[in-house]
């Protein structure tokens, strides 16, 4: 029987390939390789270079512990990248494309993101934080008491970044002649992913408002730093791209936060916005805030755009006609791809990806004829010896909606046996699951469990009407969808309906907490970073003041009955029998503060339930499962699988 993946192997044996960048002449590929070492606190990364077909892979920039964001100069002669090499923080380096010494251009104590070369190759634009109370970026005085914090703005903190107050990501410019860097903007909001206009006079960037819950498109004059804000203040922007002539910008967003993007066209001459779609049935890939960048659209010509997007949780490339407003699939895959780099000469796009069969891949997709090929597969040999879970899909119809679901099976699966099953619930609630490689279900399958996950109503990547069905209905129809998925799954003769577990993180933690207060069919629960009390969430989460009323339709004082009705703690009473519960939470979580986990633990413990509470120091909402200390992420996986093994 083949050996399954373990938490240790998922964290320390698998390698990630990301951020592919094809050279201007289409011959050479850059990508970032990331991995973790068992004896080191943080992950490592390095920039690698290869031929366009993935052959001849070799290290380009690996000095220091983390190097990434490699970008070709417009003429292909130089490569810029970000690295932590040196004495302090992170720096931008430029080196000859053929190899040689790297020259430092700019250094910051904090992160550096969104490197973008000017069309003439003279300047690099990027974002990094600027503190108006520390304009020279000196940092705190180690011999002084910590400064007292006085807060006047509601968005004074953010998950994965901590306490901000007036510190925001500004656009910086660094000259490649080594003359230094300067801030271009000094606004009270964050900028992300600056893109140069074709003539080099203007930068377009995403403006983040209300901790990224809303946003606008920003146009920044490079000569003066003057910022023009495009779109309604309470709208959203996910992806954007300049037209080839620089006269227009296509962007994906909405006029309000609906967790679904439509396509809009901004005309620079008339300063008008034209809405091109009404309910786009795919979701443009806007990345994941503070974790991964967007896959920006690509103008193929003056009327046609190539759009990387998701449908039903799976990645695809779609051709959009500006004139006819028609959307046509070019290539779809049972996989999850991210990032994109387009070679215009050959009509080829490069993306990083994973599927339920593998991870650590770079894929190349040609448009004519449509064809996708894996050209970099860093884990192929390891996964051949230690295979991931087998899988299949099914759908259910319920109350007018088709719900997609996936089943993961342990390696060496024997249909004559009966297996315990774990229901895995995604977060959001407007995010989604799909056919990508995800650590928790893989660890559970490797430990001998069948894992079922699905996209109940409210999930993204199915269009606005489907996504909006969870608003004002947390724990309503989506809960019934999940129970119907379980009903369908246990029809498989190899699932033991008497050994069911439930797991979820974030909104999945909310739903797991809701479930144990509404049904006794599950014999064990692992609940990660749950929202359990919507009133305290409103006042303590970095987005609670905005997100709570948007999802519930009111503020707590305007409809206290609704907030109480939708809070899982309401149903976890002393007379309620619950299964053994493991709670996992990061102590630095600002998105769903650890006080939510504390409330759940206290309630269950005082009610006599079997409950254990695990706290991860310095763990933010995003980092505990995605980007944090590898040892903590391994521990997280071990505890999820171990709890299910103990009780199922």
C-alpha positions as CSV (number, residue, x, y, z in Angstrom):
1,X,0.0,0.0,0.0
2,X,1.5,3.4,-0.9
3,X,2.4,5.7,1.9
4,X,0.3,8.9,2.1
5,X,1.4,12.5,2.7
6,X,2.1,13.5,6.2
7,X,2.1,16.9,7.8
8,X,5.9,16.8,7.9
9,X,6.2,15.9,4.2
10,X,3.6,18.5,3.2
11,X,5.5,21.3,4.9
12,X,9.2,20.2,4.5
13,X,9.4,17.9,1.5
14,X,7.2,19.8,-1.0
15,X,8.5,22.8,-2.8
16,X,6.5,25.7,-4.3
17,X,7.0,27.3,-7.7
18,X,5.5,30.7,-8.2
19,X,5.6,34.1,-10.0
20,X,6.7,33.0,-13.5
21,X,8.1,35.8,-15.7
22,X,9.0,35.2,-19.4
23,X,11.7,37.4,-21.0
24,X,10.8,40.0,-23.6
25,X,12.2,37.8,-26.4
26,X,10.3,34.8,-25.2
27,X,13.3,32.5,-24.6
28,X,14.0,32.5,-20.9
29,X,11.8,32.0,-17.8
30,X,12.2,33.3,-14.3
31,X,10.3,31.9,-11.3
32,X,10.5,31.8,-7.5
33,X,11.2,28.6,-5.7
34,X,10.0,28.4,-2.0
35,X,10.6,25.8,0.6
36,X,11.0,25.2,4.3
37,X,13.9,23.7,6.3
38,X,13.1,21.7,9.5
39,X,15.8,23.6,11.6
40,X,14.8,27.1,10.5
41,X,12.0,29.3,11.8
42,X,11.0,30.8,8.5
43,X,10.6,29.6,4.9
44,X,13.2,30.3,2.2
45,X,12.9,31.4,-1.4
46,X,15.2,31.9,-4.3
47,X,14.9,33.1,-7.9
48,X,15.5,30.5,-10.5
49,X,16.0,30.8,-14.3
50,X,15.2,28.3,-17.1
51,X,14.6,28.0,-20.8
52,X,11.1,28.9,-22.0
53,X,10.2,25.2,-22.1
54,X,11.3,24.6,-18.5
55,X,14.6,22.9,-19.3
56,X,18.0,23.9,-17.9
57,X,16.7,25.1,-14.5
58,X,19.3,26.8,-12.4
59,X,19.7,29.2,-9.5
60,X,19.9,32.9,-10.4
61,X,19.6,34.7,-7.0
62,X,19.7,32.9,-3.7
63,X,21.9,34.9,-1.4
64,X,20.1,35.7,1.8
65,X,17.1,33.7,2.9
66,X,14.4,35.1,0.7
67,X,14.7,36.4,-2.9
68,X,11.6,36.8,-5.1
69,X,9.7,39.1,-7.4
70,X,12.2,38.9,-10.3
71,X,11.2,41.2,-13.2
72,X,12.8,41.6,-16.6
73,X,13.8,45.1,-17.8
74,X,11.9,46.1,-21.0
75,X,14.9,45.3,-23.2
76,X,15.5,42.0,-21.4
77,X,19.1,43.0,-20.5
78,X,18.6,43.3,-16.7
79,X,16.7,41.6,-14.0
80,X,15.4,43.3,-10.9
81,X,14.4,41.3,-7.8
82,X,13.8,41.7,-4.0
83,X,15.9,40.1,-1.4
84,X,16.6,40.1,2.3
85,X,20.3,39.9,1.8
86,X,22.2,42.5,3.7
87,X,22.0,44.0,7.2
88,X,18.4,45.3,7.5
89,X,15.0,44.5,6.0
90,X,14.6,44.0,2.3
91,X,16.2,45.6,-0.8
92,X,15.8,45.9,-4.5
93,X,18.7,44.6,-6.6
94,X,19.4,44.8,-10.3
95,X,21.7,42.4,-12.1
96,X,22.7,41.7,-15.8
97,X,20.4,39.0,-17.3
98,X,23.4,37.0,-18.3
99,X,24.6,36.8,-14.7
100,X,27.0,38.8,-12.7
101,X,27.1,41.1,-9.7
102,X,23.8,42.5,-8.3
103,X,23.6,46.2,-7.5
104,X,21.4,47.4,-4.6
105,X,19.0,50.2,-5.5
106,X,16.8,50.7,-2.5
107,X,16.3,49.3,1.0
108,X,13.4,49.3,3.4
109,X,12.8,47.8,6.9
110,X,9.4,46.5,5.7
111,X,8.2,44.6,2.7
112,X,8.7,45.6,-0.9
113,X,6.0,44.6,-3.4
114,X,4.8,45.1,-7.0
115,X,8.0,45.8,-8.8
116,X,7.3,47.4,-12.2
117,X,9.9,48.7,-14.7
118,X,9.2,52.0,-16.5
119,X,8.9,51.6,-20.3
120,X,12.3,53.3,-20.8
121,X,14.0,51.0,-18.3
122,X,15.3,53.9,-16.2
123,X,13.0,53.6,-13.1
124,X,11.4,51.0,-11.0
125,X,8.0,51.6,-9.3
126,X,7.0,49.6,-6.3
127,X,5.1,49.8,-3.0
128,X,6.5,49.8,0.6
129,X,5.2,51.3,3.8
130,X,5.7,54.9,4.8
131,X,5.4,56.1,8.4
132,X,4.7,59.8,8.6
133,X,6.1,59.6,12.2
134,X,9.3,58.0,11.0
135,X,9.9,59.4,7.5
136,X,13.6,58.3,7.5
137,X,12.6,54.7,8.3
138,X,14.9,54.5,11.3
139,X,12.7,52.2,13.4
140,X,12.0,52.5,17.1
141,X,14.6,53.5,19.7
142,X,15.6,50.2,21.4
143,X,16.4,52.1,24.6
144,X,13.2,54.0,24.8
145,X,9.8,52.9,26.1
146,X,7.4,51.8,23.3
147,X,5.6,54.9,21.9
148,X,2.0,55.5,23.1
149,X,-0.6,54.8,20.5
150,X,-3.4,57.3,19.9
151,X,-6.0,56.1,17.4
152,X,-8.5,58.3,15.5
153,X,-9.2,56.2,12.4
154,X,-11.2,53.0,12.3
155,X,-8.8,51.1,10.0
156,X,-5.9,51.4,12.5
157,X,-5.0,47.7,12.3
158,X,-5.0,44.9,9.7
159,X,-4.5,41.2,9.7
160,X,-1.0,40.1,8.7
161,X,0.3,43.6,9.3
162,X,-0.7,44.4,12.8
163,X,-1.1,47.9,14.2
164,X,-0.9,50.5,11.5
165,X,-2.5,53.8,12.6
166,X,-1.3,56.1,9.8
167,X,1.3,53.8,8.3
168,X,0.3,52.9,4.7
169,X,1.8,51.4,1.6
170,X,2.9,54.2,-0.7
171,X,4.3,54.2,-4.2
172,X,8.1,54.6,-4.4
173,X,10.4,55.2,-7.4
174,X,13.9,53.9,-7.5
175,X,16.3,55.0,-10.3
176,X,18.4,52.2,-11.8
177,X,21.4,54.4,-11.9
178,X,21.8,53.9,-8.2
179,X,20.9,57.5,-7.2
180,X,18.4,56.2,-4.6
181,X,14.6,56.0,-4.1
182,X,11.9,58.5,-3.2
183,X,8.2,58.3,-2.3
184,X,5.9,59.4,-5.1
185,X,2.7,59.4,-3.0
186,X,1.8,60.3,0.6
187,X,-1.9,59.4,0.9
188,X,-3.9,58.1,3.9
189,X,-4.6,54.8,2.1
190,X,-2.7,51.9,0.7
191,X,-1.6,51.4,-2.9
192,X,-0.9,48.1,-4.6
193,X,0.6,46.8,-7.8
194,X,1.6,50.0,-9.7
195,X,1.5,49.7,-13.5
196,X,3.2,52.2,-15.9
197,X,1.2,53.7,-18.8
198,X,2.7,52.9,-22.2
199,X,4.2,56.5,-22.4
200,X,5.7,56.3,-18.9
201,X,3.9,59.4,-17.6
202,X,1.3,57.8,-15.3
203,X,1.1,54.9,-12.9
204,X,-2.2,53.0,-12.4
205,X,-2.5,51.3,-9.0
206,X,-5.1,49.7,-6.8
207,X,-6.3,51.8,-3.9
208,X,-7.3,49.9,-0.8
209,X,-10.0,51.3,1.5
210,X,-11.5,50.0,4.7
211,X,-8.8,47.3,5.1
212,X,-9.2,46.2,1.5
213,X,-12.9,45.6,1.8
214,X,-13.4,48.4,-0.7
215,X,-11.2,50.1,-3.3
216,X,-10.7,52.3,-6.3
217,X,-8.4,52.6,-9.2
218,X,-5.7,55.3,-8.7
219,X,-3.9,57.2,-11.4
220,X,-0.7,58.8,-10.2
221,X,1.1,61.5,-12.2
222,X,4.8,60.4,-12.2
223,X,6.1,64.0,-12.4
224,X,4.1,65.5,-9.6
225,X,2.7,62.6,-7.5
226,X,-0.9,63.9,-8.0
227,X,-3.4,61.2,-7.4
228,X,-6.7,60.8,-9.2
229,X,-9.2,58.4,-7.8
230,X,-11.3,56.5,-10.3
231,X,-14.6,54.8,-9.4
232,X,-17.0,55.1,-6.5
233,X,-15.5,55.3,-3.0
234,X,-17.5,52.3,-1.9
235,X,-16.7,50.2,-4.9
236,X,-14.1,47.5,-5.5
237,X,-11.2,46.9,-7.8
238,X,-9.5,43.6,-8.3
239,X,-7.5,43.5,-11.6
240,X,-6.7,46.2,-14.1
241,X,-4.6,46.7,-17.3
242,X,-3.7,49.6,-19.6
243,X,-4.8,49.5,-23.2
244,X,-2.0,49.2,-25.8
245,X,-2.4,52.9,-26.8
246,X,-2.7,54.1,-23.2
247,X,-6.0,55.7,-23.7
248,X,-8.1,53.4,-21.6
249,X,-7.8,51.0,-18.6
250,X,-9.9,47.8,-18.3
251,X,-10.6,46.8,-14.7
252,X,-12.5,44.2,-12.9
253,X,-14.5,45.5,-9.9
254,X,-17.9,46.6,-8.8
255,X,-19.7,49.7,-7.7
256,X,-20.2,48.2,-4.3
257,X,-18.8,45.2,-2.4
258,X,-20.5,42.1,-3.7
259,X,-17.5,39.7,-3.8
260,X,-18.0,39.4,-7.5
261,X,-16.3,41.5,-10.2
262,X,-17.6,42.8,-13.4
263,X,-15.6,44.4,-16.2
264,X,-15.4,48.2,-16.7
265,X,-13.6,50.5,-19.1
266,X,-12.1,53.8,-18.0
267,X,-11.5,56.3,-20.8
268,X,-8.8,58.7,-19.9
269,X,-9.8,61.5,-22.3
270,X,-13.4,61.8,-21.3
271,X,-12.8,60.6,-17.7
272,X,-15.8,58.3,-17.9
273,X,-16.4,54.7,-16.8
274,X,-18.3,52.3,-18.9
275,X,-19.7,49.1,-17.4
276,X,-19.1,46.3,-19.8
277,X,-20.8,43.3,-18.0
278,X,-23.7,42.9,-15.7
279,X,-23.1,39.6,-14.0
280,X,-19.8,38.1,-15.1
281,X,-20.0,34.4,-14.7
282,X,-16.3,34.0,-14.0
283,X,-14.3,35.6,-11.2
284,X,-11.1,37.4,-12.4
285,X,-8.1,36.3,-10.4
286,X,-7.5,39.2,-8.0
287,X,-5.1,37.2,-5.8
288,X,-5.3,37.0,-2.0
289,X,-4.8,40.1,0.0
290,X,-1.4,40.3,1.8
291,X,-0.6,36.8,0.5
292,X,-0.6,36.5,-3.3
293,X,-0.7,39.1,-6.2
294,X,-3.4,39.2,-8.9
295,X,-3.3,37.7,-12.4
296,X,-3.8,40.9,-14.4
297,X,-5.7,40.9,-17.7
298,X,-3.7,41.1,-21.0
299,X,-4.8,43.2,-24.0
300,X,-4.3,41.0,-27.1
301,X,-5.1,43.9,-29.3
302,X,-7.1,47.2,-29.1
303,X,-10.4,45.3,-28.8
304,X,-9.7,42.0,-27.1
305,X,-8.5,41.1,-23.6
306,X,-7.3,37.8,-22.2
307,X,-8.7,37.3,-18.7
308,X,-7.3,34.7,-16.2
309,X,-10.3,33.8,-14.0
310,X,-12.1,31.1,-12.0
311,X,-15.3,29.3,-12.7
312,X,-16.6,26.7,-10.3
313,X,-13.3,26.9,-8.3
314,X,-11.2,26.0,-11.4
315,X,-8.8,28.2,-13.3
316,X,-9.4,29.2,-16.9
317,X,-8.3,31.7,-19.6
318,X,-11.1,33.7,-21.2
319,X,-11.1,36.0,-24.2
320,X,-13.3,39.1,-23.7
321,X,-14.3,41.3,-26.7
322,X,-14.7,44.9,-25.7
323,X,-17.0,45.8,-28.6
324,X,-19.4,42.9,-28.4
325,X,-18.9,42.2,-24.7
326,X,-18.8,38.5,-25.4
327,X,-16.8,36.2,-23.1
328,X,-15.3,33.0,-24.6
329,X,-13.3,30.3,-22.8
330,X,-9.9,29.8,-24.4
331,X,-8.7,27.0,-22.1
332,X,-10.0,25.6,-18.8
333,X,-8.3,23.2,-16.5
334,X,-9.1,21.0,-13.5
335,X,-6.4,23.0,-11.6
336,X,-5.8,26.2,-9.7
337,X,-3.3,28.6,-11.4
338,X,-2.0,32.0,-10.2
339,X,0.2,34.7,-11.5
340,X,0.6,35.3,-15.2
341,X,3.3,36.4,-17.7
342,X,2.4,36.7,-21.4
343,X,4.7,36.3,-24.3
344,X,3.1,38.3,-27.1
345,X,5.2,37.0,-29.9
346,X,4.2,33.4,-29.4
347,X,0.7,34.0,-27.8
348,X,1.7,32.0,-24.8
349,X,0.9,32.6,-21.1
350,X,2.9,31.3,-18.2
351,X,1.3,30.6,-14.8
352,X,2.1,28.9,-11.5
353,X,-0.3,26.1,-10.5
354,X,-1.4,23.1,-8.6
355,X,-4.0,20.4,-9.0
356,X,-5.3,17.6,-6.9
357,X,-2.6,15.5,-8.5
358,X,0.4,17.7,-7.9
359,X,1.8,21.0,-6.8
360,X,4.9,23.2,-7.3
361,X,4.3,23.5,-11.1
362,X,4.7,26.1,-13.8
363,X,2.4,25.7,-16.8
364,X,2.6,27.1,-20.3
365,X,-0.6,27.7,-22.2
366,X,-0.7,28.5,-25.9
367,X,-3.7,30.3,-27.2
368,X,-3.8,29.0,-30.8
369,X,-4.3,26.2,-30.7
370,X,-5.3,26.1,-27.0
371,X,-3.0,23.8,-25.1
372,X,-1.6,23.7,-21.5
373,X,1.7,21.9,-20.7
374,X,3.4,21.5,-17.3
375,X,7.0,22.7,-17.9
376,X,8.2,22.9,-14.3
377,X,7.2,20.2,-11.8
378,X,9.3,20.5,-8.7
379,X,7.6,17.7,-6.8
380,X,7.0,15.1,-9.5
381,X,9.6,12.6,-8.2
382,X,8.5,12.9,-4.6
383,X,4.8,12.6,-5.3
384,X,5.3,9.6,-7.5
385,X,6.7,7.8,-4.4
386,X,4.4,9.5,-1.9
387,X,1.2,10.1,-3.9
388,X,-1.5,12.7,-2.9
389,X,-5.1,11.8,-2.4
390,X,-7.1,10.2,-5.1
391,X,-10.2,12.2,-6.0
392,X,-13.5,12.4,-7.8
393,X,-16.3,15.0,-8.0
394,X,-20.1,15.0,-7.6
395,X,-22.9,17.5,-7.7
396,X,-26.2,17.9,-5.9
397,X,-29.3,19.9,-6.8
398,X,-30.9,21.7,-3.9
399,X,-33.5,24.5,-3.8
400,X,-32.7,25.7,-7.2
401,X,-28.9,25.6,-7.0
402,X,-26.3,23.1,-8.3
403,X,-23.6,22.5,-5.6
404,X,-20.2,21.2,-6.7
405,X,-18.4,18.9,-4.3
406,X,-15.1,17.0,-4.3
407,X,-14.1,13.7,-2.6
408,X,-10.5,13.0,-1.6
409,X,-9.6,9.4,-0.9
410,X,-6.6,8.0,1.0
411,X,-3.7,6.6,-1.0
412,X,-4.2,2.8,-1.4
413,X,-8.0,3.4,-1.2
414,X,-9.9,0.1,-1.1
415,X,-13.6,0.4,-2.0
416,X,-14.4,-2.7,-0.1
417,X,-13.5,-1.0,3.2
418,X,-15.4,1.6,5.1
419,X,-13.7,4.9,5.9
420,X,-14.3,7.7,8.4
421,X,-15.2,11.0,6.6
422,X,-14.3,14.6,7.4
423,X,-16.4,17.5,5.9
424,X,-14.0,20.4,5.2
425,X,-15.7,23.8,4.9
426,X,-14.1,26.8,3.2
427,X,-13.9,30.4,4.5
428,X,-15.1,33.7,3.3
429,X,-18.0,33.0,3.3
430,X,-17.6,34.2,-0.3
431,X,-14.4,32.3,-1.1
432,X,-14.4,28.9,-2.7
433,X,-12.8,25.5,-3.0
434,X,-11.6,23.9,-6.2
435,X,-9.3,21.3,-7.8
436,X,-6.1,22.6,-6.2
437,X,-3.6,21.1,-3.8
438,X,-4.6,22.2,-0.2
439,X,-2.6,21.0,2.9
440,X,-5.5,20.2,5.3
441,X,-7.5,17.8,3.2
442,X,-4.3,16.2,1.9
443,X,-3.0,15.7,5.4
444,X,-6.4,14.2,6.4
445,X,-6.4,11.9,3.4
446,X,-2.8,10.9,4.1
447,X,-4.0,9.9,7.6
448,X,-6.6,7.6,6.2
449,X,-9.7,9.7,6.0
450,X,-12.1,10.4,3.1
451,X,-12.4,14.2,2.8
452,X,-15.4,15.9,1.3
453,X,-15.5,19.6,0.5
454,X,-17.9,21.7,-1.6
455,X,-19.0,25.1,-2.7
456,X,-22.4,25.8,-1.1
457,X,-24.4,28.9,-2.1
458,X,-22.5,32.0,-1.2
459,X,-19.3,30.7,-2.7
460,X,-17.5,32.8,-5.3
461,X,-16.6,31.9,-8.9
462,X,-20.2,31.2,-9.9
463,X,-21.5,34.7,-10.6
464,X,-23.0,37.4,-8.4
465,X,-26.5,35.9,-7.9
466,X,-25.0,32.7,-6.5
467,X,-22.4,34.5,-4.3
468,X,-24.9,36.9,-2.8
469,X,-27.2,34.2,-1.4
470,X,-25.3,34.0,1.9
471,X,-25.8,37.6,2.8
472,X,-28.3,38.0,5.6
473,X,-28.4,34.2,5.8
474,X,-25.3,32.9,7.6
475,X,-26.0,29.4,8.8
476,X,-29.2,29.2,6.7
477,X,-29.3,27.8,3.1
478,X,-25.6,27.3,3.0
479,X,-25.8,25.1,6.1
480,X,-28.5,23.1,4.5
481,X,-26.5,22.8,1.3
482,X,-23.6,21.3,3.3
483,X,-25.8,18.8,5.1
484,X,-27.2,17.8,1.7
485,X,-23.7,17.3,0.4
486,X,-23.0,15.0,3.5
487,X,-26.3,13.1,2.8
488,X,-25.1,12.5,-0.8
489,X,-21.6,11.5,0.3
490,X,-22.6,8.9,2.8
491,X,-24.4,7.1,0.0
492,X,-21.0,5.9,-1.1
493,X,-20.7,2.4,0.4
494,X,-17.1,3.0,1.5
495,X,-18.0,5.9,3.8
496,X,-18.9,5.1,7.4
497,X,-21.8,7.4,8.3
498,X,-21.2,6.7,12.0
499,X,-17.7,8.2,11.9
500,X,-18.1,11.7,10.6
501,X,-16.0,14.7,11.5
502,X,-16.2,18.4,10.6
503,X,-13.4,20.9,10.0
504,X,-13.4,24.5,9.0
505,X,-11.3,27.7,9.2
506,X,-12.5,31.3,9.4
507,X,-16.1,31.3,8.0
508,X,-15.5,27.5,7.9
509,X,-14.9,27.9,11.7
510,X,-18.2,29.8,12.0
511,X,-20.0,27.0,10.2
512,X,-18.3,24.2,12.1
513,X,-19.4,26.0,15.3
514,X,-22.9,26.4,13.9
515,X,-23.0,22.7,13.0
516,X,-22.2,21.4,16.4
517,X,-25.0,23.5,17.8
518,X,-27.5,22.3,15.3
519,X,-26.8,18.6,14.6
520,X,-25.3,15.6,16.5
521,X,-24.3,13.7,13.4
522,X,-20.6,14.6,13.7
523,X,-18.5,12.8,16.2
524,X,-15.5,15.2,16.2
525,X,-14.9,18.8,15.3
526,X,-11.8,20.9,14.6
527,X,-12.6,24.6,14.5
528,X,-10.1,27.1,13.2
529,X,-10.3,30.8,13.9
530,X,-14.1,30.9,14.2
531,X,-16.5,33.7,14.2
532,X,-18.9,32.7,17.1
533,X,-20.2,36.0,18.5
534,X,-21.1,38.6,15.8
535,X,-21.5,41.5,18.2
536,X,-18.0,41.3,19.6
537,X,-16.6,40.5,16.2
538,X,-18.1,43.8,15.0
539,X,-16.1,45.8,17.5
540,X,-12.8,43.9,17.6
541,X,-12.0,42.5,14.1
542,X,-10.1,44.7,11.6
543,X,-13.0,44.5,9.2
544,X,-15.8,43.9,11.7
545,X,-17.2,47.4,11.5
546,X,-17.7,47.1,7.7
547,X,-18.1,43.4,7.1
548,X,-20.6,42.6,9.9
549,X,-23.2,45.2,8.8
550,X,-22.7,44.3,5.1
551,X,-23.3,40.6,5.7
552,X,-26.0,41.0,8.3
553,X,-27.8,44.0,6.8
554,X,-27.5,46.2,9.9
555,X,-25.2,47.2,12.8
556,X,-25.7,45.3,16.1
557,X,-27.6,48.0,17.8
558,X,-30.0,48.3,14.8
559,X,-30.9,44.6,14.8
560,X,-29.6,42.9,17.9
561,X,-31.9,39.9,17.4
562,X,-30.4,39.1,14.1
563,X,-26.8,39.2,15.4
564,X,-27.8,36.9,18.3
565,X,-29.7,34.6,16.0
566,X,-26.7,34.2,13.6
567,X,-24.1,33.7,16.4
568,X,-23.1,30.1,17.0
569,X,-22.6,30.7,20.7
570,X,-26.4,31.2,21.0
571,X,-26.9,27.5,20.4
572,X,-24.0,26.1,22.4
573,X,-26.0,26.0,25.7
574,X,-25.4,24.0,28.8
575,X,-28.0,21.4,27.8
576,X,-26.5,20.9,24.4
577,X,-24.4,17.8,23.8
578,X,-21.5,18.5,21.5
579,X,-18.7,16.3,20.1
580,X,-15.1,16.6,21.2
581,X,-13.9,20.0,19.8
582,X,-10.3,21.2,19.0
583,X,-10.0,25.0,18.6
584,X,-7.0,26.3,16.7
585,X,-6.3,30.1,16.6
586,X,-3.5,32.5,16.0
587,X,-2.7,35.0,18.8
588,X,-2.0,37.8,16.3
589,X,-5.2,37.3,14.4
590,X,-6.8,40.7,13.6
591,X,-9.3,39.4,11.0
592,X,-11.0,37.0,13.5
593,X,-9.5,38.0,16.8
594,X,-8.5,35.2,19.2
595,X,-11.2,36.5,21.6
596,X,-13.6,34.6,19.4
597,X,-11.8,31.3,20.0
598,X,-11.5,32.2,23.7
599,X,-15.3,32.7,23.9
600,X,-15.9,29.4,22.2
601,X,-13.5,27.6,24.5
602,X,-14.9,29.0,27.6
603,X,-18.5,28.3,26.6
604,X,-17.7,24.6,25.7
605,X,-15.4,24.0,28.7
606,X,-17.9,25.4,31.2
607,X,-20.6,23.3,29.6
608,X,-18.6,20.2,30.3
609,X,-17.6,19.4,26.7
610,X,-14.4,17.7,25.7
611,X,-12.5,20.7,24.3
612,X,-8.9,21.7,23.7
613,X,-7.6,25.2,22.7
614,X,-4.4,25.6,20.7
615,X,-2.9,29.1,20.4
616,X,-0.2,30.0,17.8
617,X,2.1,32.9,19.0
618,X,2.5,35.6,16.3
619,X,0.0,33.8,14.1
620,X,-2.2,36.1,12.0
621,X,-5.4,34.9,10.3
622,X,-3.5,34.3,7.0
623,X,-0.2,33.1,8.3
624,X,-1.4,30.2,10.6
625,X,-2.4,28.1,7.6
626,X,-0.6,29.8,4.7
627,X,2.6,31.8,5.2
628,X,3.6,31.5,8.9
629,X,6.3,29.6,10.7
630,X,6.7,26.2,9.0
631,X,6.8,24.4,12.4
632,X,3.5,26.0,13.4
633,X,1.9,25.0,10.1
634,X,3.2,21.4,10.5
635,X,1.8,21.4,14.0
636,X,-1.5,22.7,12.8
637,X,-1.8,19.8,10.3
638,X,-0.7,17.2,12.8
639,X,-3.3,18.4,15.3
640,X,-6.2,18.4,12.8
641,X,-5.4,14.9,11.7
642,X,-4.5,13.7,15.2
643,X,-7.8,14.9,16.6
644,X,-9.8,13.1,14.0
645,X,-7.8,10.0,14.5
646,X,-8.4,10.1,18.3
647,X,-12.2,10.5,18.0
648,X,-13.1,8.9,14.7
